[in-house]
Amino acid sequence: MPAALSGWLHAFRIYTHPRVLGMLSLGFSAGLPLLLVLGTLSFWLREAGIDRSTIGHLSWIGLAYGFKWVWSPLVDRLPLPLLTRLLGRRRAWLLLSQVAITIALIGIASTDPLQNLTHTVFFALAVAFASATQDIALDAYRIEAVAPRLQGAMAATYQAGYRVAMILASAGALWIAAAVDPSEATYEYAPWRIAYLSMAGFMAVGIITTLIIREPDVPVTRLISENENRAREAIAHWHLNKRLTQLLAWLYGAMIAPFRDFIVRHGGQALLILALIAAYRISDVVMGVMSNPFYVDMGYTKDEVATVSKVYGVIMTIAGAAIGGVLTAKIGIMRTLFLGAVLSAATNLLFVWLAGRGHDVTGLIFTISADNLSAGIASSAFIAYLSGLTNSAYSATQYALFSSVMLLLPKFIAGFSGDFVDAYGYASFFTGTALLGLPVLVLVWLAGRAKFETEDSPAHLK
């Protein structure tokens, strides 16, 4: 066997590690709620006759993911009564958030948006908040569970599970709704109720996995203790009572020290890194809000979209995630990030081509396949990149900061996507989302060059 081929086959063996395999089901649990409050919900709302502008504005529900850094210090450090003692830090918060997601999904299923859109929005916000909390705990678990050399593989299997769940939450939900829908020509609430109740049932995958997995053995580090002791000594000069002094020192260690640590470690590169994080997923996120309304307006049925996404989307997503994980190990994270950014922007142009073809199932297959393949590659590399930026002492808080920054700008812009489509049409919209990806290429290049210079500097090599 040629040495090069043998090397690639050996690289794929990292996916046999038990904790790497376990991330499939945990990634599934993380990916399931997202589209149920965004893409799939937008399909439901559009079918119910809700206007595109309102649907676009309701995508701001996703900003809950962008502000999770606000409560991430609590998830990182605050013990939950009874649950933390029984399950540990990470598993306790995982279980609480997963149960909350299940209940909120049942709430969405029990509400017809055509009759009471406010209630639907309330439960969707609850799903988003609980899902963001699950992400905080799960990201910390993923970073702490294995050595750094396995983070790329953890990211890939996480993405595979995540993307499979997204396919289920989109194609699966549409397929279930279509299977019990008496007529595609008119809107019916009952099929969507059944679909969302089914999705709530699938959260059992995450709940069972959380009860089975072992808590990472990562105690509170010396760095955290030193930061809290330093804060306690400084606060002592204020002559406060002991309990208040302890509380303020804990708050400093939980909420301020993680962000200070990131700035101190990365120095002048911190702003560049944050800019890259903020922009990397912008073309995909902005485009995604209008993809399902686009399918409806192009005349695709729930069955057609579900079938194409379920078959081709799942295969290409898993392939993309696996390829992304191996590429990060073989050619490096920054090169894979650049490739992912190019592919993400380029595949958005396929939607421009599809818009010109009208109702074309073959074109839909090709477009969704390419889009999912590129998303898998880009996401695996991006997760590995973010994981490498964190300090294990503050894994939950710092990763929540990064993933929040990743979503804030794209989600804000995406809120105006419906207005843009109404004014200029789908072709111009998809072209614009592809152009949004061009500045990302510059940021990846700058960040890669800065990383290379830092690693080769005499100070770094000492």
DRENVEXVEX-544372 format. One record per atom (N, C-alpha, C): y, x, z. Coordinates in steps of 0.1 Angstrom, whole numbers, plus 5000, padded with zeros to 4 digits. Example, Ala and Ser with C-alpha at 12.3 -4.5 7.8 and 13.67 -1.06 7.14 Angstrom:
// residues 2
494351325078
495551235078
496751325078
497851285071
498951375071
500051295079
// end
This chain:
// residues 462
498850095000
500050005000
501350095000
502250064991
503450144991
504150145004
504750265008
505450275021
506550175023
507350145012
508450055014
507949915017
506849865010
506249735013
505649735027
504949835031
504449845044
505549835055
506649895052
507749885061
508349745063
508449675052
508949535052
507949445060
506649465057
505549385064
505649415079
505849535083
505849575097
507049505103
508249495096
509449435101
509249285105
508349225097
508149085099
507249055111
506549155117
505749145128
506549105141
507849135141
508649095152
508648945155
508248865146
508148725148
506948675155
506048765159
504848735166
505048745181
506248795186
506548815200
506648665206
505948645218
505948515224
507248445226
508248525231
509548465233
510348445220
510048525210
510648495197
510148365192
508848345193
508248225188
508748105196
508948125209
509348015217
510747965214
511548045207
512948005203
512847905193
511747885186
511647775176
511947635182
511247605193
511447475199
512747465206
513247575212
514547565219
515647555208
515547625197
516447605186
516447465181
515247405180
515147265176
515947175185
515847195198
516547115208
518047135206
518547255203
519947275201
520447215188
519647215178
520147175165
520147025163
519246955170
519146805168
520346725170
521146745181
522346655184
523446675174
523646795168
524846825161
525146725150
524246705140
524546615129
524546475133
523946445144
523846305149
525246255153
526146345156
527546305159
528546355148
527946415137
528846455127
528346405113
527446485106
527046445093
526346315091
525246295099
524546165098
525346045103
526146075113
527045965118
528045925107
528546025100
529545995089
528845915078
527545935075
526845855065
526745715070
526445695083
526345565089
527645495088
528745565092
530045505093
530545465079
530245555069
530645525055
529945405050
528645395053
527845275048
528345155055
528845165067
529345045075
530745005070
531345085061
532645055055
533745115061
533545215070
534645285077
535245375066
536645385066
537245455055
537145615057
537245685046
537045835047
538045905056
539245855056
540245925065
539845915079
539345795084
538945775098
537745865100
536745875091
535545955093
536046105094
536946145086
537446285087
538046315101
538846225106
539446245119
538446235130
537346155128
536346155139
535546275139
535646365129
534846485129
535446575141
536646545146
537246625157
536346605170
535446515170
534446505181
533846645182
533546705171
532946835171
533746945178
535046915181
535847015188
535347035203
534546945208
533946965221
533147105221
532547135210
531847265209
532847375209
534047355204
535047455203
535747485216
535647395226
536247415239
535247445250
533947475246
532947495257
533247615265
534047705261
534347825269
535047785282
535647665282
536447615294
535447595305
534347535303
533447505314
532147605314
532147695305
531047795304
530947875317
532047915324
531847995336
531047915347
531247785347
530447705356
528947705353
528647695340
527247695336
526647835339
527547945337
527048075340
526748105354
527548045363
527448095377
527147985387
527447855384
527347745394
525947695395
525347705407
523947655409
523947495409
522947435404
522847285405
521947255416
522347155424
521447115436
520047095432
519047145439
517647135437
517147195424
517747155412
517247205400
517247355398
518347425403
518447565402
517347635410
517147575422
516047635431
514647615425
514447505418
513147485412
512947555399
513947555391
513847605377
514547735374
515547775382
516347895379
517647855372
518547955371
519947935366
519947865352
519247935342
519347885328
518547755326
517347745331
516547635329
517147505335
517747525347
518347405354
519447335345
520347425340
521347365331
520847315318
519847375313
519147335300
518647195302
517847175313
517247045316
518246935318
519246965326
520346865328
521046815315
521346915307
522046885294
521146805284
519846845284
518946775275
518746635279
518646605291
518446465296
519746385293
520946455295
522246385292
522346355277
521946445268
521946415254
521046295250
519846295256
518946185253
519546045257
520146045269
520745915273
521945875264
522745975260
523945945252
523545905238
522445955232
521945915219
521445775220
520845735231
520345595233
521645505233
522745555239
523945485239
524545455225
524445565216
524945545202
524045445195
522745455197
521845365191
522045215195
522645195207
522845065212
524145005208
524945075199
526245025196
526445025180
526944915175
527244895161
528644945159
528945045151
530245095149
531144995142
530544905134
531344805127
531844705137
531144685148
531644585158
532444655169
532044775172
532744845183
532744995181
533645035173
533745175169
534145265182
534845205191
535345285203
534145325211
533145235213
531945265221
531145375214
531045365201
530245465193
530945605195
532245605194
532945735196
532745785210
532745705220
532545745234
531245815236
530145745231
528845805233
528645935224
529345935212
529246055204
529946175211
531046145218
531646255226
530746295237
530046205243
529146245254
528046335249
527446295237
526446385231
527046525228
528246525222
528846655219
529046745231
529546685242
529846755254
528446805260
527446725261
526146765267
525546865258
525646855245
525046945235
525747085236
527047085238
527747205240
527347275252
527147205263
526647255276
525247315274
524347245266
523047305263
523147435256
524147445246
524347565239
524647685248
525547655257
525947765267
524747825274
523947735280
522847785287
521747845278
521547785267
520547835258
520947975252
522147985248
522648115243
522448225253
522748195266
522548295277
521148325278
520248225278
518848255279
518348345268
518748315255
518348385244
518748535245
519948555249
520448695250
519648775262
519348705272
518748765284
517248775283
516648705275
515148695275
514448815269
515148885259
514448995252
515349115251
514849225247
515549345245
516449335233
517549415232
518449405220
517749425207
516749495206
516049525193
515449395187
515149295196
514549165192
515649055190
516849085192
517848985191
517948925177
517849015166
517848955153
516748855150
515548895155
514348805154
514548675162
515148685174
515448565182
516448475175
517448545169
518448465161
517748395150
516848455143
516248395131
515348285135
514548295145
513648185149
514448075155
515548105163
516448005168
517047925156
517447995146
518047935134
517047845127
515847895126
514747815119
514547685126
514347695140
514247575147
515447485147
516647545147
517847475147
518047395134
517747475123
517947415110
516847305107
515647325112
514647215110
515047095117
515647105129
516146995137
517346925129
518147005123
519246955116
518746875104
517746925098
517146845086
516546715092
515846715103
515346595109
516446505113
517546555118
518646475123
519446415111
519246475099
519946425087
518946345078
518046425072
517046365063
516146275071
515646315082
514746235090
515346105094
516546115099
517245985104
517445895092
517845955081
518145865069
516845805064
515745885064
514445835060
513945715069
514145735082
513745625091
514545505089
515845525087
516745405085
516445335072
516145415061
515845365048
514445285049
513545335056
512145285057
512145145062
513145115071
513144975078
514344895073
515044945063
516244875058
515844775048
516044645050
515644545041
516344545027
517544605027
518344615015
519344735015
519244815005
520244925004
521544874999
521644754994
522844704988
523844654999
523344625011
524244575021
524044655034
525044655043
524944725055
524144645066
523244715072
522444655083
522544755095
522744705107
522844785119
521444825124
520544735124
519144755130
518444885125
518444915112
517845045108
518445165114
519745165116
520345285122
520045285137
519945175143
519545175158
518145235160
517245195151
515845255152
515845405149
516645445139
516745585136
517245675148
518345625154
518945695165
518045695178
517345585180
516345585191
515245685189
514845695176
513845795173
514345935176
515545965172
516146095174
516246125189
516546025197
516546045212
515146085217
514146025211
512746055215
512446205212
512946255201
512646395197
513246495207
514146455215
514746545225
513646595235
512546515235
511446555244
510946695241
511046745229
510646875225
511346975233
512646965235
513447055243
513147045258
513046925262
512746905277
511446965281
510346935273
509046995276
509147145276
509747205266
509847345264
510547405276
511647345280
512447395292
511547405304
510647305306
509847295318
508747405317
508347445305
507247545303
507747685304
508847725298
509247865297
509547925310
509548055310
509848135322
511348175323
511948165334
513348205336
513448355334
514548395326
514748545325
515048605338
514548725340
514748795353
515948885352
517148815353
518448885352
519248845364
519248915375
519948885387
521448915384
522348865394
523748895393
523949045393
524549105384
524649255382
525649315392
525549445393
526549515401
527949505396
528149495383
529449475377
530149345383
529349235383
529949115388
530249125403
529449185411
529749205425
530949295427
531049405419
532149495420
533449425417
533449335406
534649265402
535049165413
534149095419
534449005430
534949075442
534349185446
534749265457
536249315455
536549355443
537849405440
538849295441
538449175436
539349055437
539549015452
538449025459
538548985473
539449075481
539449205478
540349305485
541749275481
542049245469
543449215465
543949085471
543048985472
543448855477
543648865492
542948955499
543048975513
544548995518
545349065509
546749085512
547548955513
546948845508
547748715509
547448645522
546548705530
546348655544
545848505543
544948475534
544348335533
543148335542
542648205545
541448195553
540248245545
539148275552
538048345546
537448255535
537248125537
536648045527
537448035514
538748025515
539648025503
539548155496
539548265504
539448395498
538148415490
537048365495
535748375488
535748295475
536448175476
536448085465
537248155453
538448205457
539248265447
538648385440
537948465449
537248585444
536148545434
535448435438
534348385429
534948335416
536048265416
536648205404
537148325395
537648435401
538048545393
536848605386
535748625394
534548685388
533848595377
534048465379
533348365369
534248335357
535548325359
536448275348
537348375342
537748475349
538748575344
538048705340
537148755348
536548885346
535748885332
535048785328
534348795315
535248815303
536448745303
537348765292
538048905293
538348945305
538949075307
538049185302
536749165305
535749265301
535649285286
535749165279
535649175264
536849255259
538049225264
539249295259
539249445262
538749475274
538749615278
537749695270
536549635267
535549705260
535849725245
536549625239
536849635225
538249675222
539149675231
540449735229
541149665218
541749755209
542449715198
541749635187
540349645188
539549565178
539249425182
539649395195
539349255200
539949145191
541149165187
541749055178
541149045165
540749165159
540049165146
538649095148
537949125158
536649055161
536848905162
537848865170
538048725172
538448655159
539248725151
539648665138
538448645129
537548745129
536348725121
535448615126
535348605139
534548495145
535148355141
536448355142
537148225139
537048175125
536848275115
536948235101
535548235095
534548295101
533248325093
532648195088
532548085096
531847965091
532747865086
534047895082
535047795079
534647725066
534147795056
533847715043
532747615045
531647655053
530547565055
530947445063
531647475074
531947365084
532947265078
533947305071
534847215064
534247135054
533347205045
532647125035
531647025040
531047065052
529946975057
530346835061
531546825065
532046685070
532046585059
532346625046
532446535035
531146535027
530146615030
528946615021
528246485021
528046415033
527346295033
528146175026
529446165030
530246065022
530146095007
530146215003
530046254989
528746194983
527646214990
526346164985
526446004984
527045944993
527145794993
527945754981
529045824979
530045784968
529445824954
528545914954
527845954941
526745864938
526345774947
525345674944
523945714948
523845824956
522545864961
522145764973
520845724973
520345644983
519945724995
519745665007
519245735019
517945795016
517045735009
515745785006
515845914997
516745914987
516846034979
517446154987
518446134994
519046235002
518046285013
517346195019
516446235029
515246315023
514746275012
513546335006
513946475002
515046494995
515546624990
515746715002
516446675012
516746755024
515446785031
514546695033
513346715041
512446815034
512246805021
511346895015
511947035012
512947025003
513647154998
514547215009
515247135017
516047185027
515347255038
514247205043
513447265053
512847405048
512247405036
511647525031
512747635029
513847605023
514847705021
515547745034
515747655043
516347695056
515447795063
514147765064
513247855071
513247995064
513147985051
513148115043
514448195045
515648125045
516848195047
517048255061
516548185071
516648235085
515748355086
514548355081
513648465081
514148585074
514648565062
515248665054
516448735061
517248645067
518448695074
518048785086
516948745094
516548825105
516048955101
515248965090
514749085085
515849175079
516749115072
517849195066
518749255077
518949185088
519749255098
519049375104
517649375104
516949485109
516849595099
516849565086
516649665076
517949725070
518949645068
520249695062
521449685072
521249625083
522249625093
522949485094
523549455105
524149325107
525449305098
526249405097
527549385090
527249365075
526349435069
526049415055
525449275052
524649235062
524049095060
525148995063
526049015072
527148925074
527948905061
528249025054
529049015041
528248935031
526948965029
526148895020
526148745023
526048705036
526048565040
527348495036
528448575038
529748515035
529948485021
529448575012
529548564998
528748434993
527448434998
526648324994
527148184999
527648185011
528248055017
529348005008
530248085004
531348044996
530948004982
529948084976
529548064963
528747924962
527947894971
527147774970
528047644972
529147664978
530047544978
530547504964
530547604955
530947574941
529947494934
528647494939
527647414933
527947264935
528647234946
528947094949
530047044939
530847134934
531847104923
531047074911
530047154907
529247124896
528546994897
528046964909
527246834911
528246714910
529446734915
530446624914
530646584899
530546684890
530846654876
529646584869
528446594876
527246534870
526946394874
527546354885
527346214890
525946214897
525246104895
523946084902
522846164894
522546284900
521646374893
520746424904
519546374906
518646414917
518146564915
517946604903
517546744900
518646834905
519946804901
521046884905
521246884921
520946764927
520946764942
519946854948
518746864942
517746944947
518147094947
518747134936
519147274934
520247304943
521247214944
522447244953
522047254968
521247154973
520847154987
520047274990
519147314981
518247434983
519047554984
520047574975
520847694975
521747704988
522247584991
523147575003
522347615016
521147555017
520347585029
519947725030
519547785019
519147925019
520248015023
521447995018
522548085021
522948065036
522947935040
523247905054
522347975064
521047975061
520048045069
520348195071
520648255059
520848405060
522148435068
523248355065
524548385071
524448355086
523748245090
523648215104
522848305113
521748355107
520948455114
521748585117
522448635107
523248755109
524348725119
525048615118
526148585126
525748575141
524648505144
524148495157
523848635163
523148715155
522848855160
524148935162
525148915154
526448985156
527048935169
527148805171
527748755184
526948805196
525648805195
524848845206
525148985210
525349075200
525549215202
526949245209
527849145208
529149165214
529249135229
528249065234
528249015248
527849125257
528349115269
527949195281
526949115289
525749165291
524749095298
525149035311
526149095317
526649045330
527348905328
527848885316
528648755314
528148685301
526848685299
526348645286
526748505282
526548405292
526848265289
528348245286
529248305294
530648285293
531148345280
530748475277
531348545266
530748485253
529548445252
528948395240
529648255238
529848175248
530548045247
531948065241
532648175246
533948205240
533848235225
532848315221
532748345207
532448225199
531448145203
531048035195
532147925195
532947915206
534047825206
535147865196
535447995196
536448045186
535948025172
534648035170
534048015157
534247875152
534347775161
534447635156
535847575156
536747625164
538047565166
538847545153
539047655146
539847645134
539147555123
537847585120
537147505110
537147355114
536847325126
536747185130
538147115129
539247185132
540547135131
540847105117
540647195108
540847175094
540047065088
538747065092
537846965087
538246825090
539046805101
539546675104
540446605093
540946695084
541846645074
541046635060
539746655061
539046665048
539046535041
538946425048
538946285042
540246265035
541346305041
542646285035
542746365022
542246485022
542246575011
541446514999
540246465002
539446404992
540146274986
540746194995
541446074990
542546114980
543246224983
544346264975
544046334962
542946424963
542746514952
541246504946
540346434953
539046424947
538046524953
536746504951
535746584956
535746724950
535946734937
535846864930
536846964935
538046914937
539147004942
538847034957
538346944964
537946974978
536947084979
535847074972
534747174973
535247304968
536147304958
536647434953
537547494964
538247414971
539147464982
538247524993
537147464996
536347515007
535747655003
535447664990
534947794986
535947904987
537247874983
538347964984
538648004999
538347915008
538547945022
537648065027
536548085019
535648195023
536048335019
537048345010
537548475005
538148565016
539048505025
539548595035
538448645045
537348575046
536248615054
535648745050
535548765036
535048885031
535849005035
537248995035
538149095040
537949125054
537749025063
537649045077
536249115080
535149075073
533949145075
534049285072
534649325061
534849455056
535649535067
536749485071
537549555081
536749575095
536049465099
535349475111
534149575110
533549585098
532449675096
532949815096
534149845090
534749975089
535150015103
535749925111
536149965125
534949995133
533849915132
532649945140
532050075136
532050115123
531450235119
532350355124
533650345124
534550445129
534350465144
534150355151
534050365166
532750425169
531650395162
530350455166
530250595162
531050645152
531050785148
532050865156
532950805164
533950875171
533350965182
534051085184
533551175194
533451105208
534451015211
534350955224
533150865226
532750805215
531550715215
530250795217
530250915211
529050995211
528851075223
529851075232
529651155244
528651085253
// end
